[in-house]
């Protein structure tokens, strides 16, 4: 079983998407620096590999760095 990072429901390991909120199953690679902050993205909390990238290439939402910059303005 895995716990959905968006709604906290327990989902069977055989499922790759939460049946309750459609959030993708986490891959286990938690970001240490810059990562996608969209819980519905398959790249959620996975390091984007570029410390200055502001937008997730997969879903188009802000990365953690992009959100910090937006919050400062």
C-alpha positions as CSV (number, residue, x, y, z in Angstrom):
1,X,0.0,0.0,0.0
2,X,1.1,3.6,-0.6
3,X,-0.3,6.8,1.0
4,X,-1.5,9.4,-1.4
5,X,0.5,12.6,-0.9
6,X,-2.5,14.7,-1.8
7,X,-5.5,13.2,0.1
8,X,-3.7,10.7,2.5
9,X,-5.8,7.7,1.3
10,X,-4.2,4.3,1.3
11,X,-3.9,2.9,-2.2
12,X,-2.9,-0.7,-3.3
13,X,0.7,-0.9,-4.6
14,X,-0.7,-2.3,-7.9
15,X,-2.3,1.1,-8.7
16,X,-0.3,4.0,-10.1
17,X,-2.9,6.7,-9.5
18,X,-5.0,7.5,-6.4
19,X,-8.6,6.4,-7.0
20,X,-9.9,9.3,-4.8
21,X,-8.1,12.3,-6.2
22,X,-6.2,11.2,-9.4
23,X,-2.8,12.0,-7.9
24,X,0.1,10.0,-9.4
25,X,1.8,7.4,-7.2
26,X,5.1,8.9,-5.8
27,X,8.2,7.3,-7.3
28,X,10.2,7.4,-4.1
29,X,12.7,9.8,-5.5
30,X,12.1,12.8,-3.2
31,X,13.7,16.0,-4.3
32,X,16.4,17.6,-2.4
33,X,16.4,21.0,-4.1
34,X,14.1,22.1,-6.9
35,X,11.0,20.0,-7.6
36,X,7.5,20.1,-9.1
37,X,4.9,21.2,-6.4
38,X,1.8,20.0,-8.3
39,X,0.6,16.8,-6.5
40,X,-1.3,15.7,-9.6
41,X,1.9,15.7,-11.7
42,X,3.8,12.4,-12.3
43,X,7.0,14.3,-11.5
44,X,5.6,15.6,-8.1
45,X,8.5,16.0,-5.6
46,X,11.0,14.7,-8.0
47,X,14.1,16.8,-8.5
48,X,13.9,18.6,-11.9
49,X,17.7,18.6,-12.2
50,X,18.0,22.3,-12.7
51,X,18.3,24.5,-9.7
52,X,16.9,27.6,-11.5
53,X,14.0,26.0,-13.5
54,X,10.8,27.8,-12.5
55,X,8.2,25.7,-14.4
56,X,7.8,21.9,-14.5
57,X,8.4,20.5,-18.0
58,X,5.8,17.7,-17.4
59,X,2.8,19.7,-16.2
60,X,3.6,23.4,-16.7
61,X,3.1,24.2,-13.0
62,X,5.5,26.0,-10.8
63,X,8.5,24.3,-9.3
64,X,9.6,24.9,-5.7
65,X,12.0,27.6,-6.9
66,X,9.3,29.1,-9.1
67,X,7.0,29.3,-6.1
68,X,9.6,30.9,-3.9
69,X,10.2,33.6,-6.5
70,X,6.5,34.2,-7.0
71,X,6.0,34.5,-3.2
72,X,8.7,37.1,-3.0
73,X,7.0,39.4,-5.6
